[in-house]
Amino acid sequence: MTELAGLRELAMLIKRIEPNLAGASLSILAHDNRDEIANLLLEGLGTRIAVQHSSGEYANHLAILRVGTNKYTFAQDWREVYISEINYCACRIPPGAFGLLVHHIDYPGVIYDVSRKLAEHEINISKLNVSREQKGKNALLVSVTDEEITPLVVSAIEELPQITKVVSLK
């Protein structure tokens, strides 16, 4: 198993988030191991999609998957492979991570609201990223946690104001 093997699991996560991959495309950005990167991601997605290879080499970015209007960037550093960006939101989601993707309409207090719900269920946050298109518009909160997110926790967060979609990472 290579250090890139985690890409398969990350692609399986994307497949849960994006069950319809019609029209999806995959751009391989890395110069080395292009075929292995493409094969691992396609295995995880469980389907064939269009694959392009970039002509340049990008620091730690390995690939970009585009599904409809969504974009997922995969990267690698000396520790691991991970999802480094979802649309406009920088994040770090390694294979096997517990946590949440909380899509919402931007409002003051979303970090407090989500953190409070996690704390009520004794879930500790290890990483948190929040990003938005613009003030008051679509936003994404990515929370990586130490504990598993149960369906009960997902339901509690879905009840918060202006939450449009909640996805558990596992």
Secondary structure, 3 states (H helix, E strand, C coil): CCCCCHHHHHHHHHHHHCCCCCCCEEEECCCCCHHHHHHHHHHHHCCCCEEEECCCCCCCEEEEEEECCEEEEEEECCCCEEEEEECCEEEEECCCCEEEEEEEECCCCHHHHHHHHHHHCCCCEEEEEEEECCCCCEEEEEEEECCCCCHHHHHHHHCCCCEEEEEECC
